[in-house]
Amino acid sequence: MISTGVLFGNILETTWQQIVMWCIGGLLIYLAIAKEMEPSLLLPMGFGAILVNLPFSGAITQGAEQGIITILYNATISNELLPLLLFIGIGAMIDFGPLLTNPKLMFFGAFAQFGIFFTLCLARLLGFSLRDAASIAIIGAADGPTSIFVAEYFKSNYIGAIIVAAYSYMALVPIVQPPVIRAVTTKEERMIRMEYNQREIPKYIRILFPILVTIIAGLVAPRSVALVGFLMFGNLLRECGVLNSLSDTAQNVLANLITILLGLVVANGMVADKFLAPETLLILALGLVAFVMDTVGGVMFAKFINLFSKKKVNPMIGACGISAFPMSSRVIHKMALKEDPYNFLLMHAAGTNVAGQIASVIAGGLVIKLVENLL
C-alpha cells in the first residue's frame, strides 16, 4: 500500500499548472459528454490531459524509461502513422457522389482553404517561426489528422495547442460558421434556390475517381501523396464493390480504434509546462481566424461566381468547403431551411464539403512544399 507520507508528498508536488490542465481536461470531457462535441476525440483527449499531468505520471516516464503515452507517441504520431491510417477510415466513409454529380464544386473547396494561407502570413507577422506558423495555419484545414500530420512533420513546438484548437473548432462549426455567413451575405442571397440534378454515377467513374485524384494530387503537390493517397485508398475500398467487409472494418473498427488511440496519445503534447504558455492563447485565436477566413473565402468565391453566372449559386454552400465533414454541410442545410423551408441545399452542401476534404489534404501538402522551398 502507498504510505500516507508518499501520498501527501505527491499532493505537495502538484503544481498549479497541472491543476489548470486537470480543469482543461475536465472541460474537454464535459464538452464531449454534455454537449456531444466530437466526443470520440475530446473525451480521450480530456482524459489524456489529466493522465499526463499527474505528479510523476507513469504515463510519461517510468523512472529512467519512457512511459506508455510517450512510447505510443513516438511510435505512432511522430512518424504520422495514426493520422494516415485514420484517413483510410475517413475515405471509406465518404460518398463522393454529390461532388461527381457537379464537379465544379471542387473550386469552392479550393477557395475555402484561403484561411490557411491568410493565417500563415499573420502568424509569421506575429513572430512565430515559419515552421510553427505553417503548423498553426493548417488548423484552418478543419481536419484534425491533417493538422497533426503537418505539425508533426515540422516538429512544431506547439503541437498540443494546435491539436486541441483543430478539434475544438471542428466541434464548434455550428457555432462559428452561422454568424460569419450572415455577416457576409444578404437574406436574398441566403434564399437562393439551387436545382439538384440527381443522376446515377457509373461504377467505373466512382472507382477511377480516387485513383485519378491521387495521381493528380501527386503531380501538383507531391508532399500530399501520403495524405491524399490514404484517403483515396479508403474510398476505393468503399467503391470497388468486392471488399465490403474491409470497407466496413475501415469505417468502424479501424476508425474507432485509431480515434481512441489518437485522442489519448496526443495528450503527450498537453503536458502543463509545454501547453500553458502565452503562445497557446494566441494559437487558439489564430485557429479561430483561420476558420473564419476559410468560411469567408468560400462564401466570397460563390458571390464572385454569381457576378457572371446565369444560374445563381447560394453563397452559403461556399462555407462548406472546409473539411469538417459532414457537420458543415448540415449546418448550411439547416440555415437554408430557416430562411426558406423549401430550400434544400443538402446535396450541394455535401458535394462542396467532400471537395473541401480533398482540398484540405492537398493544401497540407502545398504548405509543406511552400515552407520547404522558403527554408
C-alpha positions as MATLAB code, in Angstrom:
seq = 'MISTGVLFGNILETTWQQIVMWCIGGLLIYLAIAKEMEPSLLLPMGFGAILVNLPFSGAITQGAEQGIITILYNATISNELLPLLLFIGIGAMIDFGPLLTNPKLMFFGAFAQFGIFFTLCLARLLGFSLRDAASIAIIGAADGPTSIFVAEYFKSNYIGAIIVAAYSYMALVPIVQPPVIRAVTTKEERMIRMEYNQREIPKYIRILFPILVTIIAGLVAPRSVALVGFLMFGNLLRECGVLNSLSDTAQNVLANLITILLGLVVANGMVADKFLAPETLLILALGLVAFVMDTVGGVMFAKFINLFSKKKVNPMIGACGISAFPMSSRVIHKMALKEDPYNFLLMHAAGTNVAGQIASVIAGGLVIKLVENLL';
ca = [
       0.000    0.000    0.000;
       1.026    3.592   -0.610;
       2.121    5.265    2.607;
       0.429    8.421    3.808;
       3.741   10.263    3.506;
       4.131    9.332   -0.146;
       0.526   10.300   -0.851;
       0.889   13.727    0.757;
       4.282   14.106   -0.892;
       2.694   13.635   -4.324;
      -0.056   16.087   -3.446;
       2.520   18.684   -2.378;
       4.415   18.155   -5.631;
       1.317   19.069   -7.657;
       1.775   22.433   -9.363;
      -0.903   24.970  -10.159;
      -0.151   24.438  -13.845;
      -1.053   20.762  -13.507;
      -4.282   21.659  -11.733;
      -5.150   24.012  -14.603;
      -4.560   21.156  -17.040;
      -6.882   18.940  -14.978;
      -9.528   21.628  -15.393;
      -8.882   21.822  -19.139;
      -9.127   18.043  -19.348;
     -12.373   18.162  -17.369;
     -13.734   20.834  -19.723;
     -12.983   18.674  -22.764;
     -14.695   15.702  -21.117;
     -17.705   17.899  -20.271;
     -17.985   19.159  -23.853;
     -17.724   15.598  -25.140;
     -20.411   14.167  -22.852;
     -22.798   17.023  -22.053;
     -22.592   18.902  -25.380;
     -21.696   15.914  -27.602;
     -18.937   17.913  -29.319;
     -16.686   15.440  -31.156;
     -16.989   13.028  -28.185;
     -14.896   10.299  -29.789;
     -11.885   12.631  -29.691;
     -12.488   15.214  -26.997;
     -13.228   12.589  -24.331;
      -9.934   10.655  -24.729;
      -8.061   13.953  -25.181;
      -9.563   15.306  -21.964;
      -8.790   12.151  -20.005;
      -5.301   12.038  -21.506;
      -4.674   15.641  -20.424;
      -5.409   14.619  -16.829;
      -3.391   11.418  -17.176;
      -0.166   13.114  -18.250;
      -0.413   15.945  -15.731;
      -0.456   13.906  -12.559;
       2.732   14.326  -10.478;
       5.405   11.850  -11.582;
       2.920   10.393  -14.072;
       3.954    6.891  -15.085;
       2.192    7.503  -18.393;
       5.022    9.888  -19.340;
       8.038    8.379  -17.568;
       8.762    5.140  -15.731;
      11.861    6.056  -13.762;
      14.629    6.379  -16.325;
      12.445    4.849  -19.052;
       9.652    6.287  -21.149;
       6.020    5.829  -20.125;
       3.361    4.279  -22.325;
       1.996    7.594  -23.686;
       5.475    8.694  -24.726;
       6.223    5.293  -26.277;
       2.957    5.308  -28.239;
       3.525    8.912  -29.314;
       6.978    8.165  -30.687;
       5.725    5.013  -32.404;
       2.523    6.356  -33.942;
       2.394   10.164  -34.059;
       5.976   11.299  -34.565;
       6.054    9.253  -37.782;
       2.499   10.358  -38.764;
       1.261    6.730  -38.662;
      -2.040    7.178  -36.822;
      -3.246   10.253  -38.783;
      -2.556    8.465  -42.052;
      -4.307    5.261  -41.008;
      -7.286    7.310  -39.845;
      -7.561    8.720  -43.359;
      -8.299    5.223  -44.659;
     -11.337    5.089  -42.404;
     -12.412    8.613  -43.337;
     -12.078    7.830  -47.039;
     -14.223    4.717  -46.635;
     -16.961    6.836  -45.043;
     -17.142    9.446  -47.804;
     -19.576    9.288  -50.701;
     -18.196   11.451  -53.498;
     -21.446   11.106  -55.463;
     -22.688   14.687  -54.870;
     -19.293   16.029  -55.988;
     -19.157   13.803  -59.074;
     -22.647   14.992  -59.987;
     -21.365   18.584  -60.011;
     -17.530   18.619  -60.286;
     -17.480   22.431  -60.306;
     -17.969   22.264  -56.551;
     -14.282   21.350  -56.312;
     -13.440   25.031  -56.859;
     -15.445   26.007  -53.779;
     -13.437   23.506  -51.743;
     -10.218   25.030  -53.065;
     -11.116   28.652  -52.273;
     -12.329   27.707  -48.797;
      -8.682   26.973  -47.905;
      -7.956   30.717  -48.067;
      -7.842   30.903  -44.279;
      -4.815   28.596  -44.153;
      -2.606   30.888  -46.197;
      -4.010   34.065  -44.614;
      -3.228   32.716  -41.137;
       0.220   31.534  -42.218;
       1.115   35.126  -43.112;
      -0.497   36.507  -39.951;
       1.261   34.032  -37.645;
       4.571   34.885  -39.284;
       3.941   38.593  -38.723;
       3.219   37.860  -35.061;
       6.682   36.391  -34.622;
       6.222   32.634  -34.986;
       8.893   30.748  -36.896;
       7.972   29.710  -40.412;
       7.593   26.061  -39.343;
       5.378   26.935  -36.392;
       3.374   29.439  -38.458;
       2.676   26.769  -41.079;
       1.667   24.284  -38.378;
      -0.698   26.814  -36.791;
      -2.183   27.849  -40.127;
      -3.157   24.283  -41.001;
      -5.754   24.454  -38.204;
      -7.751   26.163  -40.939;
      -7.925   22.878  -42.815;
     -10.653   21.947  -40.307;
      -9.161   18.484  -40.417;
      -7.585   17.049  -37.279;
      -5.436   14.348  -38.929;
      -4.034   16.860  -41.430;
      -3.237   19.275  -38.595;
      -1.405   16.533  -36.697;
       0.439   15.405  -39.836;
       1.721   18.882  -40.740;
       2.520   19.953  -37.156;
       4.455   16.747  -36.530;
       6.196   16.974  -39.912;
       7.548   20.393  -38.933;
       8.208   19.275  -35.330;
       6.247   22.263  -34.089;
       6.812   23.417  -30.526;
       3.071   23.879  -30.087;
       1.614   20.611  -31.337;
      -0.570   20.135  -28.241;
      -2.242   23.529  -28.606;
      -2.605   23.053  -32.363;
      -4.360   19.699  -31.963;
      -6.706   20.985  -29.262;
      -7.554   24.043  -31.393;
      -8.128   21.966  -34.540;
     -10.533   19.509  -32.941;
     -12.239   22.099  -30.757;
     -13.076   24.361  -33.683;
     -14.253   21.379  -35.725;
     -16.709   20.696  -32.910;
     -17.698   24.379  -32.807;
     -18.565   24.644  -36.516;
     -22.322   25.018  -35.735;
     -21.472   27.975  -33.504;
     -18.687   29.635  -35.512;
     -19.976   29.466  -39.089;
     -23.578   30.820  -38.965;
     -22.778   34.329  -37.654;
     -19.848   34.657  -40.071;
     -22.025   33.621  -43.021;
     -24.810   36.001  -42.032;
     -22.269   38.828  -41.744;
     -21.066   38.465  -45.356;
     -24.352   37.571  -47.110;
     -27.740   39.181  -47.554;
     -31.054   37.500  -46.794;
     -31.811   37.410  -50.527;
     -28.535   35.575  -51.186;
     -29.238   33.064  -48.424;
     -32.641   32.336  -50.004;
     -31.267   31.468  -53.444;
     -32.575   28.068  -54.508;
     -30.436   25.617  -56.442;
     -31.672   22.723  -58.509;
     -30.110   19.343  -57.947;
     -29.978   17.094  -60.978;
     -29.751   13.721  -59.346;
     -28.211   11.108  -61.615;
     -26.607    7.764  -61.149;
     -22.818    7.882  -61.228;
     -21.423    4.885  -63.149;
     -19.425    2.494  -61.020;
     -16.306    2.800  -63.175;
     -16.248    6.577  -62.552;
     -16.533    6.041  -58.807;
     -13.595    3.616  -58.998;
     -11.466    5.798  -61.272;
     -12.062    8.965  -59.239;
      -9.895    8.112  -56.173;
      -7.150    6.762  -58.451;
      -7.081    9.871  -60.651;
      -7.260   12.255  -57.683;
      -4.229   10.540  -56.149;
      -2.247   10.826  -59.391;
      -3.182   14.470  -59.983;
      -2.508   15.448  -56.361;
       0.850   13.664  -56.543;
       1.820   15.678  -59.611;
       0.580   19.015  -58.217;
       1.641   18.614  -54.592;
       3.939   15.589  -54.105;
       4.062   16.122  -50.344;
       0.308   15.486  -50.168;
       0.564   11.991  -51.671;
       0.535   10.180  -48.326;
      -2.462   12.176  -47.085;
      -4.467   12.073  -50.304;
      -3.402    8.525  -51.133;
      -4.589    7.010  -47.857;
      -7.851    8.988  -48.051;
      -8.475    7.838  -51.607;
      -7.475    4.241  -50.834;
     -10.171    4.164  -48.170;
     -12.674    5.452  -50.715;
     -11.554    2.837  -53.219;
     -12.299    0.146  -50.642;
     -15.808    1.577  -50.432;
     -16.450    1.887  -54.143;
     -14.766   -1.204  -55.626;
     -17.664   -3.429  -54.522;
     -15.574   -6.531  -53.839;
     -14.140   -5.578  -50.421;
     -17.256   -4.658  -48.484;
     -16.025   -6.349  -45.318;
     -12.759   -4.373  -45.449;
     -14.683   -1.180  -46.139;
     -16.915   -1.803  -43.122;
     -13.859   -2.572  -40.991;
     -12.150    0.641  -42.093;
     -15.256    2.738  -41.392;
     -15.965    1.257  -37.999;
     -13.331   -0.866  -36.262;
     -10.233    0.815  -37.727;
     -11.528    4.385  -37.495;
     -12.858    3.942  -33.962;
      -9.736    2.225  -32.645;
      -7.405    4.812  -34.139;
      -9.576    7.673  -32.913;
      -9.380    6.374  -29.340;
      -5.607    5.936  -29.528;
      -5.141    9.286  -31.237;
      -7.107   11.123  -28.579;
      -5.073    9.581  -25.771;
      -1.661    9.759  -27.407;
      -1.824   13.418  -28.478;
      -2.019   14.220  -24.751;
       1.769   13.825  -24.858;
       1.793   17.396  -26.156;
      -0.529   18.622  -23.397;
       1.926   18.415  -20.502;
       1.495   21.584  -18.438;
       4.950   23.099  -18.975;
       4.528   22.769  -22.760;
       0.864   23.679  -23.065;
       0.434   26.544  -20.605;
       2.266   29.297  -22.390;
       1.102   32.711  -23.657;
       1.529   31.396  -27.175;
      -1.233   28.845  -26.575;
      -3.905   31.534  -26.292;
      -2.514   33.202  -29.401;
      -2.650   29.887  -31.274;
      -6.286   29.402  -30.255;
      -7.048   32.909  -31.546;
      -5.194   32.279  -34.812;
      -7.056   28.999  -35.229;
     -10.334   30.881  -34.970;
      -9.092   33.392  -37.534;
      -8.241   30.529  -39.888;
     -11.728   29.035  -39.555;
     -13.432   32.387  -40.069;
     -11.330   33.261  -43.126;
     -11.931   29.812  -44.622;
     -15.659   30.423  -44.333;
     -15.373   33.925  -45.775;
     -13.146   32.730  -48.633;
     -15.634   30.071  -49.740;
     -18.624   32.409  -49.486;
     -16.915   35.259  -51.339;
     -15.871   32.933  -54.165;
     -19.517   31.891  -54.585;
     -20.551   35.547  -54.662;
     -17.883   36.230  -57.279;
     -19.221   33.381  -59.432;
     -22.704   34.899  -59.210;
     -21.440   38.069  -60.920;
     -21.026   36.123  -64.152;
     -23.342   33.130  -63.860;
     -26.919   32.998  -65.113;
     -27.772   30.239  -62.644;
     -27.102   31.789  -59.280;
     -25.306   29.876  -56.554;
     -26.379   30.133  -52.956;
     -23.169   31.578  -51.467;
     -23.696   29.685  -48.225;
     -22.523   26.464  -49.867;
     -19.079   28.046  -50.266;
     -18.703   27.854  -46.479;
     -18.928   24.049  -46.725;
     -15.560   23.984  -48.472;
     -13.892   23.399  -45.126;
     -13.078   19.815  -44.260;
     -15.412   19.419  -41.261;
     -17.473   16.708  -42.946;
     -20.441   16.273  -42.669;
     -21.023   18.828  -39.918;
     -20.577   21.915  -42.079;
     -22.954   20.706  -44.799;
     -25.623   20.012  -42.172;
     -25.172   23.489  -40.708;
     -25.656   25.137  -44.097;
     -28.664   22.954  -44.895;
     -30.329   23.993  -41.625;
     -29.535   27.668  -42.280;
     -31.132   27.436  -45.730;
     -34.283   25.807  -44.323;
     -34.510   28.515  -41.689;
     -34.502   31.207  -44.391;
     -36.824   29.242  -46.701;
     -38.499   25.972  -45.577;
     -38.495   24.734  -49.191;
     -34.848   25.420  -49.960;
     -32.980   22.107  -49.848;
     -29.225   22.641  -50.177;
     -28.017   19.452  -48.518;
     -26.677   17.707  -51.630;
     -24.931   20.850  -52.924;
     -23.516   21.463  -49.460;
     -22.384   17.836  -49.119;
     -20.666   17.952  -52.517;
     -18.787   21.087  -51.515;
     -17.952   19.560  -48.142;
     -16.305   16.447  -49.622;
     -14.483   18.709  -52.083;
     -13.151   20.530  -49.037;
     -11.937   17.214  -47.613;
      -9.812   16.656  -50.716;
      -8.705   20.292  -50.919;
      -7.624   20.393  -47.279;
      -5.198   17.479  -47.583;
      -3.792   18.894  -50.823;
      -3.424   22.260  -49.080;
      -1.475   20.497  -46.325;
       0.940   19.163  -48.923;
       1.214   22.572  -50.595;
       2.011   24.245  -47.270;
       4.768   21.705  -46.609;
       6.205   22.254  -50.082;
       5.975   26.055  -49.790;
       7.747   26.150  -46.421;
      10.473   23.752  -47.556;
      11.171   25.989  -50.557;
      11.442   29.043  -48.304;
      13.716   27.450  -45.712;
];
